[in-house]
């Protein structure tokens, strides 16, 4: 959460910083600010609210900013202190010469602040970040060396941080460091960038260095890297796997709509190189699970948050079905605060689009310490989680800009199908014929999604008809319970309508009390073993006058009588129905939010990469 960008080079710095912040807006967007060194003086510009407000501020200062060639910028998702201008980054030391931007949380900031106040520092904001500015300034006063000041000050900090630091008296130097928060250095021709994430720099360079925890990088006309003990480190320069074009809306009104439409190709992409031929085994090159390891596994734990947690729930179903290994699924934020009975005979699977979610990362580290094999399913093979992994399944969805996850969810689902089939093949738990049948179904899923995407009018109609309802209930059973949760989450996130997913059998154990003619109940009614059961649950809702919507792949005539609105999707084997059912629910949430005039790509209070616990 929060986005950092920094630049030193020959380009007009304000343009580079604003452009970078625009690409990081998905990380938070409640206030923003930049600091530059213009004519030997530190100048700071900040604004509350969206980045556009900062752009408006800067247009009044073009004369004084145009020659600056070094600067740092920040886009905030507030943790400590309200999202006001005063709390917006950058923050400075008392004299205003040292300036920093920060992403993360300083856990011991209260103690540090008390000490610093005693030493005469005067604080202006309510943020934890300002403490770090004063702390580095204190060290700088002693050492007169910005790199060392950053290195020594950060030794006193507890918590997570990525920092960009400049000093007025050193107009040709940018220093950065990190611990448990992402930060990379982009390397251009005679220029350097720092950024929380690749999109901020990909238009300028594909060469980058990912900082490891506690390393300090000093950028002047050259790059110097040291570790926490002041030892020189040789930078490991990587080529970034992203294309700048991924960051364009390509004519769609919102990134979310574009990303929903990308899903057929995303699935093809996930499958390519992993499922060559239905008669050949699945190839997951970075999965290091041997027959021996699988034989000795007592259980599997899958940990994740939000949408990734819903993909994990489908994953549990698949692994248990194909491999007969017991699987537990848990929210990472719960997993980390109870007795961890994981051991070396437990496979721990972490699922994360960003690969940076703090709770999941902590959970992974905890189980790694217990000796478990760690398998990460992530859209970011360059992320911290991927670097912690013993085995990796890259989901290959391409960069996802919209805060609400869509294509990364279906790509995670497909990754779970591949993983479960791969494990079944290694373990020998499915016969050849079944494996071939399953693979056949898997490879035709993109065509089925294309059919849904070319028949959106029915979903638009449904959205229009139901957009003004205050509450929604989504029901499903079996493998699609997770689909109900995910559909409801999408609606909540972008339209702010209260939506809840229930396993349909639970309706009569309490939630049914809420049903009346004002409550739409959406049933995810896929053909298969729970079809008739779910139909009975829908009847129970009808008897309480609820308005019934069906998302179904059945042509059953009795549905016409029972349901007020039917969204029809292609037929598919029940085991693959979560993929087919997810897309119309994403579209329904999208069209309702769009109809209500909501900020679809940047819903209030949310951020895409949740790097704080
Ligand atoms: C929902 C959404 C969030 C994330 C969650 C976990 O649309 O995007 O619920 O799924 O914050 O994030 P990752 O997958 O990056 O660990």
Boltz pocket constraint, residues with backbone or C-beta under 6 A from the ligand:
constraints:
  - pocket:
      binder: B
      contacts: [[A, 305], [A, 306], [A, 307], [A, 308], [A, 309], [A, 351], [A, 352], [A, 353], [A, 354], [A, 355], [A, 356], [A, 357], [A, 360], [A, 403], [A, 404], [A, 405], [A, 406], [A, 493], [A, 607], [A, 608], [A, 609], [A, 610]]
      max_distance: 6.0
